[in-house]
Amino acid sequence: MESDMGRLLDILGNETRRRILILLTKRPYFVSELSQELGVGQKAVLEHLRILKSAGLIEERTEKIPRGRPRKYYTIRRGFRLEVMLTPYIFGTELYEPREVRKTEVYSEAQRLIKSTEPTEEKIRELVEFLGTLEAKLNEMLEAKRELEEVRLMVETYIENLLRRVAQEDEELFEEILHRLGPRLPRRIATNLDDF
């Protein structure tokens, strides 16, 4: 997991790849367009695209054109979210993969809005308002998740410090605690027990 995080951060650490990702958030691009926009040779752009694709960040699609060979264009991969967390207690990346959509009230409302027969301008206005509501809910949930992560890590750190103190002061009590609670200890603490 840590090596995946390191690999992903290395990939995103390259300025040209970040610039490619920023461009792809605006619209799909062909290699020649990216090359021209970035002022970088097509061969180099292709290598950056290969790396981004192998990391699962972008995808390629083929567009048939009336004359000549089909052309590949690149887009940000749909249906995933990448999050980098850095707090006093944690540093890491998380890649959220798409999963099957449950038919919730929010899903039903989205379907209703999409299928509505209102005039186009009214429909777009309602969909934009709906997206704003979704964004606000997502931000609330992300903030709640961050708070829970921080509290969890704070408690884990406190448990770890208590165990270290007990290990130094009373080895017998330490062994007894491990015997009773070992399987229930958080993985992060359990894997560091040898350091006590």
C-alpha positions as CSV (number, residue, x, y, z in Angstrom):
1,M,0.0,0.0,0.0
2,E,2.8,2.4,1.0
3,S,4.6,1.6,-2.3
4,D,1.4,2.4,-4.2
5,M,1.2,5.7,-2.4
6,G,4.8,6.5,-3.2
7,R,4.4,5.6,-6.8
8,L,1.3,7.7,-7.2
9,L,2.9,10.7,-5.5
10,D,6.0,10.3,-7.7
11,I,3.7,10.3,-10.8
12,L,1.9,13.4,-9.6
13,G,5.3,15.0,-8.6
14,N,6.1,15.6,-12.3
15,E,5.0,19.0,-13.5
16,T,4.3,18.0,-17.1
17,R,2.0,15.2,-15.9
18,R,0.2,17.6,-13.5
19,R,-0.2,20.1,-16.4
20,I,-1.7,17.2,-18.6
21,L,-4.2,16.3,-15.9
22,I,-5.2,20.0,-15.5
23,L,-5.8,20.2,-19.2
24,L,-7.8,17.0,-19.2
25,T,-10.1,18.3,-16.6
26,K,-11.3,20.8,-19.1
27,R,-12.0,18.5,-22.1
28,P,-10.6,15.4,-23.9
29,Y,-7.4,16.0,-25.8
30,F,-5.5,14.3,-28.7
31,V,-1.8,13.8,-28.3
32,S,-1.0,16.5,-30.9
33,E,-3.1,19.0,-29.0
34,L,-1.5,18.2,-25.7
35,S,2.0,18.5,-27.3
36,Q,1.1,21.9,-28.8
37,E,-0.5,23.2,-25.6
38,L,2.4,22.1,-23.4
39,G,5.2,22.9,-25.8
40,V,6.5,19.3,-25.4
41,G,7.3,16.7,-28.1
42,Q,4.6,14.1,-28.9
43,K,6.9,11.3,-27.9
44,A,7.4,12.7,-24.4
45,V,3.6,13.4,-24.1
46,L,2.9,9.8,-25.1
47,E,5.2,8.5,-22.4
48,H,3.6,10.8,-19.8
49,L,0.1,9.5,-20.9
50,R,1.3,5.9,-20.7
51,I,2.4,6.5,-17.1
52,L,-0.9,8.3,-16.1
53,K,-2.9,5.5,-17.8
54,S,-1.0,2.8,-16.0
55,A,-1.7,4.5,-12.7
56,G,-5.4,4.4,-13.5
57,L,-5.8,8.2,-13.6
58,I,-6.7,8.6,-17.3
59,E,-8.2,6.6,-20.1
60,E,-8.0,6.6,-23.8
61,R,-10.7,6.4,-26.4
62,T,-10.7,6.0,-30.1
63,E,-12.5,8.4,-32.4
64,K,-13.1,7.3,-36.0
65,I,-12.6,10.0,-38.6
66,P,-14.0,9.9,-42.2
67,R,-10.5,9.8,-43.7
68,G,-7.4,8.3,-42.3
69,R,-6.8,6.2,-39.2
70,P,-8.8,6.5,-36.0
71,R,-7.4,8.9,-33.5
72,K,-6.9,8.3,-29.8
73,Y,-7.9,11.0,-27.3
74,Y,-7.4,11.0,-23.6
75,T,-9.7,11.9,-20.7
76,I,-9.6,11.8,-16.9
77,R,-10.9,8.4,-15.9
78,R,-14.6,8.6,-14.9
79,G,-16.0,7.5,-11.6
80,F,-13.1,7.8,-9.2
81,R,-11.7,10.2,-6.7
82,L,-8.2,10.6,-5.5
83,E,-7.6,12.1,-2.1
84,V,-4.3,13.0,-0.4
85,M,-4.5,13.3,3.4
86,L,-1.8,15.0,5.5
87,T,-2.5,15.6,9.2
88,P,-0.4,15.5,12.3
89,Y,-1.3,11.8,12.6
90,I,-1.5,10.5,9.0
91,F,0.0,10.9,5.6
92,G,-1.4,8.9,2.6
93,T,-3.4,8.7,-0.5
94,E,-6.8,7.1,-1.1
95,L,-8.2,6.2,-4.4
96,Y,-12.0,5.7,-4.3
97,E,-13.3,3.4,-7.0
98,P,-16.8,3.5,-8.4
99,R,-19.2,1.0,-7.0
100,E,-22.8,0.1,-7.8
101,V,-25.1,3.0,-7.2
102,R,-27.8,2.3,-4.6
103,K,-31.2,3.6,-5.6
104,T,-31.4,6.3,-2.9
105,E,-33.6,9.3,-2.7
106,V,-30.8,11.4,-4.1
107,Y,-30.4,9.0,-7.0
108,S,-34.2,9.1,-7.7
109,E,-34.1,12.9,-7.6
110,A,-31.2,12.9,-10.1
111,Q,-33.1,10.5,-12.4
112,R,-36.2,12.7,-12.2
113,L,-34.3,15.8,-13.1
114,I,-32.5,14.2,-15.9
115,K,-35.7,12.7,-17.4
116,S,-37.8,15.9,-16.9
117,T,-39.4,17.5,-20.0
118,E,-39.0,21.1,-18.8
119,P,-37.6,23.7,-21.1
120,T,-33.9,23.3,-21.6
121,E,-32.9,26.5,-19.7
122,E,-35.1,25.5,-16.7
123,K,-33.8,21.9,-16.7
124,I,-30.2,23.1,-16.7
125,R,-30.9,25.6,-13.9
126,E,-32.4,22.8,-11.8
127,L,-29.6,20.4,-12.5
128,V,-27.0,23.0,-11.6
129,E,-28.8,23.7,-8.3
130,F,-29.0,20.0,-7.6
131,L,-25.2,19.7,-8.2
132,G,-24.7,22.5,-5.8
133,T,-26.7,20.6,-3.2
134,L,-24.7,17.4,-3.9
135,E,-21.4,19.2,-3.6
136,A,-22.4,20.7,-0.2
137,K,-23.4,17.3,1.1
138,L,-20.2,15.7,-0.2
139,N,-18.2,18.5,1.5
140,E,-20.0,17.9,4.8
141,M,-19.4,14.1,4.6
142,L,-15.7,14.6,3.7
143,E,-15.3,17.0,6.7
144,A,-17.0,14.5,9.0
145,K,-14.7,11.7,7.6
146,R,-11.6,13.8,8.2
147,E,-12.7,14.6,11.8
148,L,-13.3,10.9,12.5
149,E,-10.0,10.0,11.0
150,E,-8.2,12.5,13.1
151,V,-10.0,11.3,16.3
152,R,-9.3,7.7,15.5
153,L,-5.6,8.4,14.9
154,M,-5.4,10.5,18.1
155,V,-6.9,7.6,20.1
156,E,-4.6,5.1,18.4
157,T,-1.6,7.2,19.2
158,Y,-2.7,7.6,22.8
159,I,-3.2,3.8,23.1
160,E,0.3,3.3,21.6
161,N,1.9,5.7,24.1
162,L,0.1,3.9,27.0
163,L,1.3,0.5,25.8
164,R,4.9,1.8,25.5
165,R,4.7,3.2,29.1
166,V,3.3,-0.1,30.4
167,A,5.9,-2.1,28.5
168,Q,8.7,-0.1,30.2
169,E,7.2,-0.1,33.7
170,D,5.5,-3.6,34.0
171,E,6.4,-6.2,31.4
172,E,4.0,-8.8,32.9
173,L,1.0,-6.4,32.7
174,F,2.0,-5.5,29.2
175,E,2.0,-9.2,28.2
176,E,-1.4,-9.7,29.9
177,I,-2.9,-6.7,28.0
178,L,-1.5,-8.1,24.7
179,H,-2.9,-11.5,25.4
180,R,-6.4,-10.1,26.1
181,L,-6.6,-7.3,23.6
182,G,-4.1,-8.4,20.9
183,P,-6.6,-9.4,18.2
184,R,-8.6,-6.2,18.9
185,L,-5.7,-3.8,18.7
186,P,-5.7,-1.5,15.7
187,R,-3.5,-2.9,12.9
188,R,-1.2,0.1,12.9
189,I,-0.4,-0.6,16.6
190,A,-0.3,-4.4,16.3
191,T,2.3,-4.2,13.5
192,N,4.5,-1.9,15.6
193,L,4.5,-4.1,18.8
194,D,8.1,-5.3,18.1
195,D,9.3,-1.7,18.6
196,F,8.0,-1.7,22.2
